[in-house]
Amino acid sequence: MNTEQESSQDTFIFPAEANPLAFISINPDNTVTVVSKHLEMGQGIYTGLATLVAEEIDAAVEQMRVITAPGQPTPQGPYGNALFGGIQGSGGQTGIHSSYMIYRMAGASMRLMLLSAAAKKLNASADNLSIKNGVITDNVSGNSVTFGDIATEAMAEPVRKDAKVKEEKDYTYVGKHFPRLDAYDKIHGKTKFVQDIKLPGMITAVIVRPTHWGATLKSYDATATLAFPGVTDVVETQFGVAVAGTNFWSVYEGAALMKCDWDLSSAAKFSSDSIREQFRELLKQPGAKAIDYGDVDTALAGAAKKLTYEFEVPYSAHIPFETMNNILQVNDDGSMEMWGPSQIFTVDGNTLAGIAGISPDKIKLNMTQCGGSFGRRSGPHALSWVENLAVCKALKTNKPVKLMYSREDDMSSPGTVLRPGFIHQIDAGLDADGKLIAWAHRAVGQSICKGTAFESSVVKDGIDFMSVEGAVDQPYNIPSHRLDLHSPELPISVSWLRTSGTFHNGFAHESMIDEAAEAAGQDPFEYRMNMMTDDKREKACLKLAAEKADWHKPLAPGAPGTRRGRGIAVVPAHRSYAACVVEVTVFENNDWQVDRMVCAMDCGMVINPDNVIAQMEGAALFAFGMARYSRITFSEGGVDQRFYSDVHITRMHTSPKIVECHIVPSTQGPSGSSETMGACIAPAVANALKNATGERVTKIPMMLTNEPPEEHWDVPAILNTFEGAVQTELA
């Protein structure tokens, strides 16, 4: 189903205030256009918002279209995200959570406007009218009109302030099947991404970058580059040497011929080993306190059993399929026009405006969808846009410039942005009955928000919430509990990545809970349940996952020579809650596989169940890839990895054989589903491996040997799986 074929942002009139006309247009062609104030990155927000509107106005699915909202440069306006302080932005599974009642109320108000216009058209009482599938019928005369018949009149009706949203018993779409509105175009290659956009006179550029943080350019020889067909210009910027021309492959291949001499005298010399040593030194010292209650030191000293573990999670790259890219045009009057997926436009736009010395309202955004982000396009420094502005200035052009990142640019240059690595130390104390009485947790890792526009709202008393989420809000009743944090500064640019801090905190925290359960001689599921009060929503997730996984039944044995294990974990993440049970098989050579993954999540009220399940599956597999394969390492101030072949992700043939997802029924408001499930995957896998082998895995990526896990390529099976998936989609 096409989201934008019949409705263009260029023809939509956007009101300045938040009312139905800011979010919905009834069109003469009998379509309904919904304006999404959130970026579509594959998470299904277009469909979610359209579902809410279709529900309230009783439109037919086939009528629904979605376009993106215009850029909103300040927090004052209809398209802000309340969970981001009113700025326009998407991420952290805030889309439905922050927009749920806004779009429902907009739809309810539009419904009254439609009924009023239809009553005049049919010469009937609005009280006698009903709506079904976009047709308004007078139940007395039997006469009817479509939305298209009264589109102009309905849009001109006064905005009603007395609208009421539907009751749950009257739902037609919410909580039921509603097809993805963007699926058809994506399957058929019709969705336009940045690389599909061609503008008159457009220049395409790439940047030849240093491979080390802090390196500076001494000189370059562009003779061969300028002689390459399609290359038109070579200019120097503060980020490297920009190669400009008529198309990507010309400038990319031409850039490879560039001879650059980099000055490394002031470049960073750090390595993964040196970072680890620095972090471990900080583990020896108290940090800023995020939690501190009870008397942890006294309780630990008097504990009947004491446990100490160190957990390590590496830096990680976002590696979405679509690398970073954007189009920027600097006009002669200094105003700018942007094309591309701006995940947090208020930050991106204001950053560009500040550099250029213009008012933010002089910047126009033409938003596109993007081929995944996972946080990559929400970097708090607007880096790719800033780089393109530098290229535009260096070229001294008023033409649009498309800046493209290669995969190696996106992953391994100083222009990349990574999720920060962390090291955790947890000391736990148990009494004689096995009860957890003391917990001292110290974490070390870079702050994402310090020094950014988000610092004032996210960093409090030296604690970046993004560094401690998933640990500071853990659900267990521990009498003496301390969590402190060190946030060392390094030249590496860091940002949130799907699950953000809940990934590394969940891994450390839930791994340690399993160790405590083992030390207490208790079942890991029962141990967790006994430490949570009944009001904890995590408890229902844990119970459902255990029930669906047959936790209390013996695990089926594996083939001769193999060892099997089962693990469980539960983690709160981004206002939702999830639990997972994992079954693994470990082979004689210590390679291993996940046989079954049973997931349960409470994300409040569910708008689109199919999409929630898809997000659960996606988050689980994404997190499994990070836990099993992915890492970024450093040598001599540079990134060691450059391509997908260096940083493995979960593929069909390396995925768990079975992934089951179950939604916990909830009467709470919707709280998001795109990230939460990923937070408990790593500890559930680690706990399963411990159950199978007796060996506690404390580092990610998870290896039972010193060698990275091998990928087993069964090409015929891969091709058959792919062909079957394609046929299913086409059907």
N, C-alpha and C positions, 0 to 999 in steps of 0.2 A: 504494500500500500504506500503510495507516494506521499511524503510529508510536505513537499514544497512545490509540486508541479503546478497546481492551480493558484497558489497564493504566494505572492512575492513580498519580501520585506520592504522592497522599494515602494510598493503601492499601499502599504498598511499605514494608517494614520495612528500614531501613538500619542495618547493623552498624557499630560504631565502628572496627573494624580492617580492614585491607586483606585480604580473602579473597574467594572466589568469590561469597559471599552479598552482598557490597557491590556487585557488578557484574552479577549474573545472577539472574533468578528463573524457575524452571520453574513454570508455572501450570496449574491443573486444567483450563482450557479448551484445553489443548494448545498454548498459545503460549509463547514465550520472551521475557522482557523483559530488555533490556540497558540498563544505567544508564550514560549518557554523562556523563563528567566534564568534557566540553567543550561550549561553546555552539555550536549549529548556526546558522551565519550564511549558509548557502548553499554552504559549502565541501565538504559531503558527509561530515562527521565521523560523523554518525549511522550512515550506511551502512557506512563504513569499520570502525567498532568492531563493528557487528553482524556484518560479514563475518568478522572474526577469531573471534568467539565461535561463529558458525554452523559455521565450519570445524572448530573443535576438538571440538564436541559432535555434529557431523554432523546438524544440524537442517535442516529444509526452509526455503527462503527464505520461504514463506508464513507460517511460524510466528513470524518475527522481529518484535519490537516494540522501540521505543526510548523511554525517558523521560530526563529530565535529572536529574542528581544534585542533592541539596539543597546549599544554600550551606555552604561550609566556611570559617569565619572565621579559622582559624589554619593554619599550614603542617603541623600535625600532624593527619593524617587521610588516608583513602584516595583523596580526590578532588583532591589537589594535582597540580601540573604540575612535574615534576622539573626541567625546563628553565627554570622561573620560580622556582627555589629552594624549591619545595614549596607555594607558594601556589596557590589555585584560580584558573585563568585560561586563556584561549584566545587564540591569536594567533601571528604570526610563523611560521606553518605548523609549529607544534610538536605538534599534536594526535596524529597517528599516531606521530610520532617518539617522543614521551614516553610513549605508552600501548601501543605495539605488544606488548611482552612481558607487560605487566600483564594485558591482556585475553586474550592467548593462554594464559597460565598459568591465569587464572581459568577459561577454557573447558576447559582440559585437566583441571583439578581437578574441575570440575562433571561432566565426562564420567565420571570414576571414581565420583563420587557417584551418577550415573544408573545406571551398570552395577551398582553394589552394590545399589541399591534394586530394580532389575529382577531381579537374580539371586535375591533373596529372594522376590519376587512370583512368579517363574516356577519357583522351586525348582530352580534350575539353577546351574551354575558360571559365574562372571563371565568365565572364560577362554573359554567357549564362546559368548559373546554378541557380536553385531555390531550396529552402528547405521547406519541409512541413512534419510535424510529424516525424522528424528524418530521412527523406529520401531526398537525394540530387539528383536532376534530371537534366540531360542535355536537355534543351528545344529544341535543334536542332535535336539530334539523338533519344531522348526518353530514352536513357540508364540512369540507376540510381544506386546509392550505398547507403547503410545505414551507419549510424555513425560507427557501429561496424566494417563494412568492411574496414574502413580507420582509425580506432582508433589509431593504432600505428603511422601511418604516420602523422596524424593530430597533435598528441601530440608532434611530433618531429619538426613540422614547426616552423620557427622563429616567435617570438611574434610580432604581428603587432602593430604599434603605430598610425596608421591612421584610427582606427576604429571609427565609428559613431553609436550612439544608434538609435533605431527606433523612428519614429515620432508617435505621439498618434494615428493618423488615421490608422496606420498599426498594432495596437495591436491585438493580438490573445487572450492573457490570462490576461494581466494587467487590473484591473478594472472589471473583469468578474469572473465567477465561476472557481475555481481551487481546486480540492479536497485536504483535509488535508492529507499529506503524512504519518503522524504518527498515523492516526486514526485506521487503520486496526490492526496494531500490538498492540495498547493499548486495543482495544476492545477484542482482542483474547488473551490477557495476554502474548504476545511475547516480549514486550519491557522490556529490562533489567534495573533494578534499582540497587542501591547499595546492597540491601538485597538479590538480586538474584545472586550476584557474589560469586563464590566459588573458591578460589585459593589454590594451593597446600600448605599444612601445615598451613593454615590460622587460626588465633586465633580470637575469638569473645570476646569483652569486654564491660562492662558497668561500670559506676562510681557511687558509693554510695556517694552522695553529701550532704553537709550541707543544711539546709532549711533556713538559715539566711545569708545575706551578712555579711562578716567579721568573721564568725565563723571559728574556727580552731579545728583540730582533737587532742583530748587528748589521746585517746586510742581506740582500737577496739578488738572485739573477733570474729574471723572468723572460729571458730571450726565447727559450724553447716554448714556454707557456704562451706567450703572445703570438707565436707562430702557429699554434694549434688551431685548427678550424673551429670557428664558433666563439673563440675567446676574443673579447673586444678591449678589455681594460684590466690592469693590475694596479691596485692602490694599497697603501699601507694604512692600517688602523691600529688602535691600541690593543686589539685582540689578536692581531696577526695580519697576514697579507691576504686581501680579498681579491679573488679572481672573478671577473664579471664577463658575461657573454649572453648568448642567445638561448641556451638550453642547459639543463643540468649536466648531461653526460659530457658535453664539451668542456664546461668549466671544471668538472670533477676530474676528468682525465688530463686536462691541461694543468690543473693544480698539482697533479702528481709529478709533473716535469719541473716544478719550481725547485730551485736550489736556494735554501735558506741557511744562514749561519746564525745560530742562536747563542746568545751570551748566557751561560749557565752559572756564572760566578755568584749571582744572587738567588739562584733557583733553589727551591726546597730540595732537601735530600732525604726526606723521611721515607720509611718503608713500613710494611705491615708489622715487621718485627719491632721496629723502633716505636711505633704507635702502641703496640701491645705492652712494651716495657714501660712507656710513659703512663699508660692507663693503670698498669699494675702497681706502680709507685703510688698513684693517687688512691688506690684501694686501701693503702695502709693508713690513710688520713681521713678524719671525719669530713663530711661534706655538708652542703646545705640540706636542712632537714625538710622533707616533704611530709613525713609522718613521724610522730614521736609521742607515744603514750605508754603508760605503765613504767616499769623499771626493767628495761631490757637487759642491762648488764648484770644486775642482781639475779634476775630470772635465769639467764644463761649460766651464771656461776653455780646456781643451785640445781640445775637440770639433771635429771637422772640419766638422760642420753643427750649427747650433743652431736650435731651434724654440721659439716662445713663443706660447701661446694663452690666452685667458680665456674661460671658459664660465659661463653664467648660467642658473639654474633658479629659477623663481618660487615663491612660496608657492602651495599648492594645497589645495583643499577636498576632503573625502571624498565628499560628496554621494551617500550611499546613498539608494535609493528611499524607504525608511522613515526619516523624520526622527527625531531624538532624542525619546524619550518614556519615561515610566515611571509607576508607581503606588506611592505610599508611604502607609502608615498608621502614625500614632504613637498607640499605645494609652495608656490612662490611667495604666498603671504605668511608662510610659517606654519599653517595648519597641516594636519596629518590625517591620512586615512589608512586604516589597518584592515587587512584581510587575514583571517585565520582563527584558530580556536584559542581564545584568551580565557583561561580558566578562572582567573581572578582579574577581571578587566579594570576594576577601580584601582588596583595596585599597578597593573601594567600601564594603563593610560596615564595615571598620575606620575609614574616614574618617567615616562617619555616626556610628559609635559614639563616636569621639573628640569630635565636635562636641556630641553629645547627652549626653556624660558617662555612658555606659552600657557594660556589657561587650559585646564583639562577639557573644557567644553569645545575646544578647537580640534579635538581628536574624534574622528568617526570610526566606529568599529563595524566591520562586516563579518559577523561570526559564521564560522563553518563548523561542521562536526569534525571529530578527530578520530584517528585509528588507534584508540587507546591512549591513556595518559598515566594512570596509576599514581598521579601526583607530579609527574614530570613537567606538565605545563602549568603547574601552580607554584613553581619556585618563587620564593618571596622577593627575588631580586629582578624579575622580569628580564632575565639575562638575554634570551634570544632576540627579544624586541630591541633591547638596548644595543646589541651587536648590529642589528640591521640599521638602526639609526646611524651608527658610526659608519657603516658602509655607504649609506645614502649621502652622508656629508662628505666622505672621502671622494666619492664619485662626482660630487657637485651636480647632482641631477634632481630634476623634479619629476622624473618618471618613476613608476612603481618598481620596486626592487624585491624580488623573491629570494630570500636567503634560505638555503637548504643545508641541512646537516647530513653528512654521510653517517653510516652506522658507527664508524670509528670516531667521528666527531662527537656523536651522541653518547658514546660509552667511555671513551678513554682520554679525551683532551681536557685541558683546564676549563673548557667551556661546558663540561658535563656537570650534572648535579646528582648527588648520591644520597641514599638513606644512610645516616651515620651508623658506624659500627659501635658496639657496646661490649663492655665486660662487666659482669655482675659477680658479687660475692654475697652469698647468703649463709648466715649462721642461724641454726634453729635449735631450740631446746625443748625436750619432752619431759613430762613428769613420769613417775613410776607406772602410771596407768596408760602411758602412751599419748596423753593429751598434749597438744602443741601449746606451750606456755610462753615461748619467747621466739622472736623473729627479728633478726638484724639483717637488713638488705642494703647493700651499697652498690650503686650503679655509676659507671663512668662512660661518658660519650658526649659527642658534640651536641650543642643546642641548635635546633633548627630555627627557632624564632628570635634568638638574641641578635640584636643589631639590625632587625628588620622592622617593617611597619606593624608586625604582629606582636612585637615584644611587650608593649604596654598592656595588652589584653591577655597574653598567654604566659608570660614570665612573671612570677610573683615570688619575691624574697629569694631570688636566685634559683628558683625551680621553674624550668620549662616543662609545662604540663605534658607536652609531646614526648618528653624524655621518660616520664614516669607513668603514663597512662597504661592501664592494665595491671599495675602494681599498686598504685596509690588508691585505686578503687576496688581492690580485690575483695571477695565476698565473705571471707572467713572471719570467725570470731577468735582472735588471738589476743590474750590479755595484755601482753607486752610486745609492742611492735614499733620498730624504727626503720624508716626508709630515708636514706640520704643520697645526695647526688653531687657528682663533680661534672662540670661542663667545660673541658679544656678547649682552647681555641687552636684551630689548625687552619691552614690555607684552603682546605678542601671545601667546596661549596656543597652544602647539604640541604635536603628538603624532605618533606614527608613522602612516603611511599606506601602503597596500599597496605593497610593495617598499622602503619607507622610504629609508634612506640609499643603498641600492644603485642607486636610480633616478638620483639626481644624480651620484653618483660613477661609475657605469657610463657615463653619458652623456659626462662629461668625459674619463675615462680611456680608453675605447675609441675616442672620436673622435680623441684625441691619438695613439693607437697607429696609427691609419690614416694620420695625417699623417707619422708616422715611417716607415711602410712606403713611402709615396709619395716621401719625401725620399731613402730608400735605393734607390728604383727597383725595389722588389720587390712581388710579389703580396701583398695584405693577408692572405690565408689562409695562405700559406706563411710569411710573416714571423712571424705569431703562432705557428704550429706550431713553428718553429725556436727560439722563445724559451721553450718549455715543455719540461720534462722529462717522460719517459714516465709518471711516476706521477701527473701532474696529470689529474684527472677531466674538467677542462675540455677537454682535448685530444680525447677521444672525442666530446664534444658538438660541437665545432667540425668534426671530420671528418665526422660523420654529417650535420650540417646542410649542409655544403658538397657532400657526395655527393648528397643528396636534392634539392638545388637546382641540380644540374648546374653547379657553380661554374666548372669548367674548360671549359665549352662557351660559345661566344659568346652574348651576350644578344640575343634577337630584337629587330629594330628596331621602332620605334613608327610611328604615323601621321605623314605629312608635317607638318613644323613642330613636332614634339615631340622631346624628348630623353629617353632612357632611361638608367637607372643601376642598379647593384647594389652592395649593401653588406653587410658581415658584422661580427659582434661576438660576444664571449663574456664572461660575467660570472658569478662565484660569488655566490650569494645564499642566506642562511638555510640553510646546510649542504647545499644542492643546487647544481646547476650547469646552465647553459643557454647555448645559442648560437643565433643567428638569422641568416638570410640574407633580405634584403629587396630586392625589385625595385620601382622607381618609374618613373612617367612624369611628366615636367614639360611643361606646356603652354606655348603662346606667351605667355600673359599671366602666366607664372610661378606659376600655380596648379599643384598637383601631386596625384597620387594614388599609393597603394601598390597595385600590381597583384598582388603575390604575397609571402607571408610564410612562410618555411620554418623551423620551430622544432624544436630538439632539446634534450632535457633528461635529465639523470641525477639521479633522486631516490631512488636506491637501489632496494630491493625494492619492487615495485608490488603493492598490495593490490587496488585496483579500477582496472583500465586505463581503462575508460570515463570514470571520474571524473577520473583524472589528465589525460587528453586534454582534458576539459571545463575543468579548472583551467588548463591551459596556454593554451587558447584564450581563456578569460576574462581571465587575467593579461595576455596579449599585447594584447588589444583594449583593456583598461583602461589599460595603459601607453601604447598608441598614442594614445588620447584625451588623456592628459596631455601627451604629446609634441607633438601636432598642434594641440590646441585650448585646453586648460585652463590657467587662471592666475587667481590672486587678486591684485588690485592695490589699493593704498591711496591715499587722498587725505585730507588734513587729519585724520589719526588714525582714519579709518573705512574699511571695505571698500567697494569700488566695485560689486561684483557682488552680486546678490540672488537670482536664479532660475537654473534650468537654461538659459534662453535667453541668460544672460550668461556662463555657463561651459559650453561645449559638451562633450558626451561622445561617444564613438563610437556611432553608430547603424548600422542595417543598411545604409543607403544611403551611409554614409561609411566603412564598414569596407573593409579590403583585399578584393579580389575573391576571392583564394584564401588560405586559412590552412591550412597543413599542419603537423601535429604528429607528432613521432617520439620514442619513448622509448628511451633508451640502456639496453641490458640491463646489469644490475648484480647482483652478489652481496652488496653492502653492505646494511645494515639500512635500512629506510625513513626518509627524511629530509624528506618534505614536498614539496608541489607547488603550493600555492595562490598563491605570490608570485614564485618564482624566475624564471619565464619573462619576467616583465615587466621585469626589470632590464636586459636587453640589447636591448630593442626600440628605445628612443630612439637609441642610438648606431648601430644597424644602419640605421635610417632616415636619420640624418644622413650616414652614410657613403655610402649610396646616392645621396642628393641631391648630395653632393660629386662622386661618380663621374659623375653626369648633367650637372652644370652647371659643375663646377670651382670652385664657391663653398662654402666651409666655413660651415655653420650652427652658430653658437656659442651661440644663445639658444633657450630653450623658452618659449612655443610656437614651433614651427619655421615661419618665414615666409621666403620668398624675396623678398617685398616688404615694405613698411612697414605693410601693411593685414592685419588678421586674415583667415584663410582663409574663403572663402565656403562655405556649405553648399548643395548642389544637391539640391533636393527633387523627386524624381520620384514623385509621389503614387501613380499607378497601380502602379508597380513596388513601392513600399513596401507597399501593400495586398495585392498578390499574394504578396509574400514572407511577410507576416504570416499570411495565410490558409493558405498552404502549411505554415508552421511549426505552426500550430494543428492542422491536419488530421493532421500527422505525430505530434504528441504524443497526440492522441485515439486514433489508430490503435494 
